[in-house]
Amino acid sequence: MSEQATQPTQADAQTPNAVFHNVLEMVGNTPLLEVSRLAPGDHRLFLKMESQNPAGSIKDRIGVSMIEAAERDGRIDRNADPPPTIIEATAGNTGLGLALVAGQRGYKLLVVVPDKMSREKVQHLRAMGAAVIMTRSDVTKGHPEYYQDIAARIASETPNSVYINQFANEANAQAHYTTTGPEIFGQMGGDIDAFVVGVGSGGTLSGTGRLLKERCPDCRIILADPAGSVLWPRVNEGKEVEPGAWLIEGMGEDFIPPVCDLDLVDEAIPVTDEQAFHAARRLLKVEGVLAGSSTGCLLFAAIAWLEKQREPKRLVTFACDQGAKYLSKMFNDFWMMDQGFLERECFGDLRDLIARRHLSREDFTLAPSDSLQRAVNVMKLYDVSQVAVVERDRAGADHCVGIIDEGDVLLAATRDKSAFEAPVADFMTRRLETIKSEAKVDDLLPIFRADRVAIVEDDAGQFLGLITKIDLINYLRGQLARD
């Protein structure tokens, strides 16, 4: 059998027995999943499972198309020595798609990433060989530390490099016009009432939206957009607004990207961070699909739109990327609590400020007899810099008898290398600042001015938890948001 005969075809791509000869052959042709448990009423809701692309997101498609376009037009020379450097500004997933292709072609890759992106994305990028530059996420286009401006500047200063610029790259939208759109149309048998899409760079909207409008003129295109983005006010009201802030990753913009064709959009639905995160968490619990925050945004908007329709509709949207990239964030209950997105029992006293409540077994503590090495292990495992040392009395109540922090460990280790086997009781701080749970918030300030941690206890001395400076900041920020 010839080598050509063994190559998988477009039709083969979804068959279980297809054999691929390069990971790039696995990009696209993703399955369509009907999520019947989430669809309201008699409506039908479908997810295009872009999370099943090799690097884990819909951006794998444009990673292939944009690099191949640059090779065709001579911006990238495959035979250059040393290899060319690809430079891009990305929320993470486009960087991963580019890294997938760059790794197969032998190119270098440098990406500039806003600092609000999940640590898993950054770690994934670096593991794939990309150089990652982190920059501020609280500045807008035109600021010298804006991530797109930094990427463009680095490209202008780097010999033998190309700035891919997904936001103005025609190959971005073309990838979706030639692959994503036709796949959806075919999988749905041409019967599509609505398509819900978001905008990161705008390529998915422009490419897929144009294809669907050509083949299904009555298909409604709905933009799901983070509440702080400038796009949904432009669509719904024709207004230009100042951008706000949002935590949803890879979606929403502070400007209208050149590749984004908003004229395709029939209406837009703003979605808050909280709504998006809870929708993604619900998708996992109800349908078993682990997807990211942008998927949560799309899903919330899709359900909201369907709930307003009087006749049964068939709606398609995306599972944009794998949710494993967000396990430290929206799938982490404590992170959700810290952001104010998960409700907790409120007591109306200082217990409400404790981030990790001891009686609920949310915190990480040590016993006085535990070794200093165990203290180090706990700090590393749970990414904390200090741990309460707790002792239980005969009545079963826990009392905080000390605090051990990184400074205590460092001092002990520099004095005696065998200290790691000694009990933490030998090194912990015993000068403790305790405060009753009924005390006022203002009573915390003298403790923090002394650069100490507040140890909260009840009237019987039962340890309830620690309050740090950042806990107070989070509490005050939550109060401000509620006001």
Secondary structure, DSSP 8 states (H G I E B T S, - for coil): --TGGGS--TTGGGSTT---SSGGGGSS---EEE-TTTS-TT-EEEEEEGGGSTTSBTHHHHHHHHHHHHHHTTSS-TT-SS--EEEEE-SSHHHHHHHHHHHHHT-EEEEEEETTS-HHHHHHHHHTT-EEEEE-SS--TTSTT-HHHHHHHHHHHSTTEEE--GGG-HHHHHHIIIIIHHHHHHHTTT--SEEEE--SSSHHHHHHHHHHHHH-TT-EEEEEEETT-SHHHHHHH-----------SS---SS--TT--GGG-SEEEEE-HHHHHHHHHHHHHHH---B-HHHHHHHHHHHHHHHT-SS--EEEEEE-BBGGGGTTTTT-HHHHHHTT-S-----SSGGGG-SS-TTTT-S-EE-TTSBHHHHHHHHHHHT-SEEEEEEE-TTS-EEEEEEEEHHHHHHHHHH-GGGGGSBGGGTSB---EEEETTS-GGGGHHHHHTT--EEEE-TT--EEEEE-HHHHHHHHHHHHHH-
